[in-house]
């Protein structure tokens, strides 16, 4: 089933948890099982994408997710090659926190005709990398510096710039497997200054940390590594929301 408007359905369903399925970390033969698991536990949507993408079966991964999901399936691309017609929508990411033009506009230009051909719903997202305590894959691959954890005003300025550009979401990202999640005070400051929904991801490992992100103003949080590491912990977290 295709969703008429993923953006509308997400905003009606939120706040909530989005699951991230990385084709480089979840084998193709496990996709159906993982998709059904996260859907059974009440996620609001499923993101599919990778910072690097080693797997040559991206399209097959997206198809398998879509065939087994009962919620929107959204591409979360690390580059222009991560586009599939099997998804409902694509987060059209621009890495606002960096100064590498390839991830501000270059990769996006490369992808537009394929996105148009696939007839995907396009959701513009202002993507901001936040210092997490160690170099993450997205930081290395994008060759950009994250915003320092203590520089809340810089984060607010970038988030507002994204809103003024017409982005529909701001995404604060610590990175997959981050040592530390996005500081809650930064989440709070950004949320207080923007008028569009806020997504927070990376380094969220416990119910308490996730709840604190929601309390600080996150509309959605993204969980990925925890699904791969401990399904029981993921189930316990989802049960408490």
C-alpha positions in Angstrom: 0.0 0.0 0.0 1.3 3.4 -1.0 0.6 6.3 1.5 -1.1 9.3 -0.1 1.0 11.8 1.9 3.8 10.5 4.1 4.5 13.9 5.5 0.8 14.4 6.6 0.5 10.8 8.0 3.7 11.2 10.0 2.7 14.5 11.5 -0.7 13.1 12.5 0.9 10.0 14.0 3.7 11.8 15.9 5.4 12.2 18.2 7.0 8.8 18.0 9.8 6.5 17.0 11.2 6.0 13.5 13.2 2.8 12.9 16.3 3.0 10.8 17.2 -0.1 8.7 20.7 0.0 7.3 21.2 -2.4 4.3 24.9 -2.7 5.3 24.0 -4.0 8.7 20.8 -6.0 8.2 21.2 -8.9 5.8 18.7 -9.2 3.0 17.3 -12.5 4.3 16.6 -10.8 7.7 14.8 -7.7 6.3 11.2 -9.2 6.4 11.7 -10.4 10.0 13.1 -7.1 11.2 10.5 -5.0 9.4 7.6 -7.0 10.9 9.3 -6.8 14.3 9.6 -3.0 14.4 6.1 -2.6 12.9 4.6 -4.9 15.6 6.2 -2.7 18.2 4.6 0.5 17.0 7.1 2.6 15.0 5.6 5.5 13.1 7.8 4.9 10.0 10.8 3.1 8.7 13.9 4.8 7.3 16.1 2.9 4.9 19.6 4.1 4.1 23.3 4.0 4.9 26.2 6.4 5.3 28.4 4.3 2.9 26.3 1.5 1.3 28.5 -1.5 0.6 25.6 -3.8 -0.2 24.8 -4.1 -3.9 21.1 -5.0 -3.1 19.7 -1.6 -2.0 16.6 -1.8 -4.2 15.9 -5.4 -3.0 16.3 -4.2 0.6 13.8 -1.4 0.1 11.3 -3.7 -1.7 11.5 -6.3 1.1 10.9 -3.5 3.7 7.9 -2.2 1.8 6.4 -5.6 1.3 6.4 -6.3 5.1 5.7 -2.8 6.5 2.4 -1.4 7.7 3.7 2.1 8.1 5.5 4.6 5.7 8.8 3.5 4.2 11.1 6.5 3.7 14.5 6.6 2.0 17.2 8.1 4.2 20.0 8.3 1.6 23.7 8.7 2.2 24.2 9.6 -1.4 22.5 9.9 -4.9 22.8 6.2 -5.5 20.3 5.3 -2.7 17.1 5.9 -4.5 14.4 3.2 -5.0 10.8 3.3 -6.5 9.7 0.8 -3.9 9.6 3.4 -1.1 6.8 5.8 -0.3 8.9 8.9 0.1 12.5 10.2 0.4 14.0 12.5 2.9 15.7 15.0 0.6 18.6 15.7 2.9 20.9 18.7 2.8 23.8 18.6 5.3 23.4 22.1 6.6 26.0 21.8 9.3 28.9 21.0 6.9 30.6 23.1 4.3 31.1 20.3 1.7 29.1 21.4 -1.3 28.6 17.8 -2.4 26.4 17.1 0.5 24.8 20.5 0.6 23.6 20.4 -3.1 25.9 18.2 -5.3 24.5 14.7 -4.5 21.0 16.1 -4.5 21.4 17.4 -8.1 22.6 14.0 -9.2 19.6 12.3 -7.7 16.7 14.5 -8.9 15.8 12.9 -12.2 15.8 9.4 -10.7 13.6 10.6 -7.8 11.2 12.2 -10.4 11.1 9.0 -12.4 10.4 7.0 -9.3 7.5 9.3 -8.4 8.6 9.5 -4.8 7.1 12.0 -2.3 9.9 14.4 -1.6 10.3 15.7 2.0 13.1 18.3 2.3 15.1 17.9 5.5 17.7 20.1 7.0 20.3 17.5 8.3 22.7 18.6 11.0 25.6 16.6 12.4 26.3 17.1 16.1 29.5 16.2 17.8 29.1 12.8 19.5 32.4 12.1 21.2 33.9 10.1 18.4 34.2 10.2 14.6 31.1 8.6 13.1 30.6 7.1 9.7 28.6 10.0 8.4 31.2 12.5 9.6 34.0 10.6 7.9 32.1 9.9 4.6 30.8 13.5 4.3 34.2 15.0 5.2 32.5 17.6 7.4 32.9 18.8 10.9 30.0 18.3 13.3 28.6 21.2 15.3 30.3 21.3 18.8 28.1 19.9 21.5 28.3 23.1 23.6 27.5 25.5 20.7 23.8 25.6 21.0 23.5 29.0 19.3 25.3 27.6 16.2 22.8 24.7 16.1 19.9 27.1 16.4 21.2 29.3 13.6 21.6 26.4 11.2 18.2 25.0 12.1 16.6 28.4 11.5 18.4 28.7 8.1 16.9 25.3 7.2 13.4 26.4 8.1 13.9 29.6 6.1 15.1 27.6 3.1 11.7 25.8 3.3 12.8 22.5 4.9 9.9 20.5 6.4 12.0 18.9 9.2 15.2 19.6 11.0 17.2 16.5 11.9 19.8 16.7 14.7 22.1 13.7 14.2 24.8 12.4 16.5 25.6 9.5 14.1 25.0 5.8 14.1 26.7 4.2 17.1 27.5 7.6 18.5 29.3 7.7 21.9 26.9 10.5 23.1 23.4 11.5 21.9 22.5 15.1 20.9 22.6 17.2 24.1 19.1 17.7 25.5 19.7 21.4 26.1 20.6 21.8 22.4 17.4 19.9 21.4 15.4 22.3 23.7 17.0 25.4 22.3 16.5 24.4 18.7 12.9 23.4 19.3 12.2 26.7 21.0 13.4 28.6 17.9 11.9 26.7 15.0 8.3 26.2 13.8 8.8 22.9 12.0 9.0 19.4 13.4 12.3 18.2 14.9 13.9 14.8 14.5 16.7 13.5 16.8 18.9 10.5 16.2 22.1 8.8 17.1 23.4 7.4 20.4 19.9 6.9 21.9 20.3 3.7 23.9 17.9 3.8 26.9 14.3 4.7 27.6 15.4 7.5 29.9 17.6 9.1 27.2 14.8 8.8 24.6 12.2 10.2 26.9 14.5 13.1 27.7 14.8 13.9 24.0 11.0 13.9 23.7 10.7 16.1 26.8 13.2 18.5 25.3 11.1 18.9 22.2 11.8 16.2 19.7 8.9 15.3 17.6 10.5 12.0 16.4 13.5 10.0 17.5 15.3 7.6 15.2 16.5 4.2 16.6 18.7 1.9 14.6 21.6 0.3 16.3 19.5 -0.7 19.3 17.2 -2.8 17.1 20.3 -4.8 15.9 21.9 -5.0 19.3 18.9 -5.9 21.6 15.4 -6.6 20.5 14.3 -7.1 24.0 15.6 -3.7 25.0 13.8 -2.1 22.0 10.6 -3.9 22.9 10.8 -2.6 26.4 11.4 0.9 25.3 8.5 0.9 22.8 6.2 -0.7 25.4 6.7 2.3 27.7 5.7 5.0 25.2 
